[in-house]
Structure formats: structure tokens, C-alpha cells
């Protein structure tokens, strides 16, 4: 059971590290000025 809990916590931490701040438009997308791209979440 501890291994499952550890895996879940690790996954949550990993996902939050991939997210970033930045406002989104009405479609849930935004321009990434650093990379010159437009993407949605």
C-alpha cells in the first residue's frame, strides 16, 4: 500500500512541475512568447 501511495504522490509532484503560470484565452490556450508557440491545456 505504501508503494501505491508513493507512486501517486510522485505522479502529482511530477505533473505540477510540468505546469506553468500564464493567463489563458477563452479557449484555454495561450502564447508561449519564450518559445514562440501557441498551445492549449
Secondary structure, DSSP 8 states (H G I E B T S, - for coil): -HHHHHHHHHHHHHHHHH-------TTSEEEETTTTEEEE-
